[in-house]
Amino acid sequence: MDKALGLLGIAKKAGLLAIGSEQTAISARHGKAHLIISANDTSDGSIRRAKANAETNETKYLAVPYSKHELGTITGRGSPGILAILDKGLAENFERRVMHNEYTV
């Protein structure tokens, strides 16, 4: 499994992942989101809203190289295009792995 996706699985199991646009927006407004991410096949409108939530709430935003299907497989929730990681350490680790293309175990 992809190392970065594995971190999303850990975040989900620990209750540290907001899944979907609405939950992500709520967690950002409450200052809980440390990284908002969007799948590579998310709609333009959803991406604009995610970026706006990140900017308004001073949260990082990252477009990831994963599809909604891949994110859905990890989260067990359909095919979410937008997620938020609610733990600073996990968010930093995830971002580092994605930015450095650490995709394989």
MOBEL-V128813 format. One record per residue. N is the residue number from 0. SS is DSSP state (H for helix, E for strand, L for the rest). PSI is psi in whole degrees, -180 to 180 (999 if undefined). Layout:
n->N ss->SS psi->PSI
n->N ss->SS psi->PSI
//
This chain:
n->0 ss->L psi->149
n->1 ss->L psi->132
n->2 ss->H psi->-43
n->3 ss->H psi->-44
n->4 ss->H psi->-35
n->5 ss->H psi->-37
n->6 ss->H psi->-36
n->7 ss->H psi->-38
n->8 ss->H psi->-41
n->9 ss->H psi->-46
n->10 ss->H psi->-42
n->11 ss->H psi->-50
n->12 ss->H psi->-32
n->13 ss->L psi->-2
n->14 ss->L psi->27
n->15 ss->L psi->31
n->16 ss->E psi->123
n->17 ss->E psi->129
n->18 ss->E psi->123
n->19 ss->L psi->161
n->20 ss->H psi->-45
n->21 ss->H psi->-49
n->22 ss->H psi->-36
n->23 ss->H psi->-45
n->24 ss->H psi->-43
n->25 ss->H psi->-46
n->26 ss->H psi->-35
n->27 ss->H psi->-45
n->28 ss->H psi->-33
n->29 ss->L psi->7
n->30 ss->L psi->18
n->31 ss->L psi->-24
n->32 ss->L psi->130
n->33 ss->L psi->-21
n->34 ss->E psi->124
n->35 ss->E psi->130
n->36 ss->E psi->153
n->37 ss->E psi->143
n->38 ss->L psi->160
n->39 ss->L psi->-11
n->40 ss->L psi->25
n->41 ss->L psi->147
n->42 ss->L psi->153
n->43 ss->H psi->-39
n->44 ss->H psi->-43
n->45 ss->H psi->-38
n->46 ss->H psi->-43
n->47 ss->H psi->-44
n->48 ss->H psi->-41
n->49 ss->H psi->-44
n->50 ss->H psi->-40
n->51 ss->H psi->-43
n->52 ss->H psi->-42
n->53 ss->H psi->-47
n->54 ss->H psi->-47
n->55 ss->H psi->-37
n->56 ss->L psi->15
n->57 ss->L psi->51
n->58 ss->L psi->146
n->59 ss->E psi->150
n->60 ss->E psi->141
n->61 ss->E psi->125
n->62 ss->E psi->128
n->63 ss->L psi->158
n->64 ss->L psi->27
n->65 ss->L psi->149
n->66 ss->L psi->166
n->67 ss->H psi->-36
n->68 ss->H psi->-45
n->69 ss->H psi->-43
n->70 ss->H psi->-37
n->71 ss->H psi->-37
n->72 ss->H psi->-42
n->73 ss->H psi->-42
n->74 ss->H psi->-20
n->75 ss->L psi->21
n->76 ss->L psi->77
n->77 ss->L psi->-123
n->78 ss->L psi->75
n->79 ss->L psi->136
n->80 ss->L psi->-20
n->81 ss->E psi->134
n->82 ss->E psi->160
n->83 ss->E psi->134
n->84 ss->E psi->128
n->85 ss->L psi->10
n->86 ss->L psi->129
n->87 ss->H psi->-47
n->88 ss->H psi->-46
n->89 ss->H psi->-41
n->90 ss->H psi->-46
n->91 ss->H psi->-42
n->92 ss->H psi->-44
n->93 ss->H psi->-49
n->94 ss->H psi->-43
n->95 ss->H psi->-45
n->96 ss->H psi->-41
n->97 ss->H psi->-45
n->98 ss->H psi->-27
n->99 ss->L psi->17
n->100 ss->L psi->41
n->101 ss->L psi->77
n->102 ss->L psi->-14
n->103 ss->L psi->153
n->104 ss->L psi->999
//
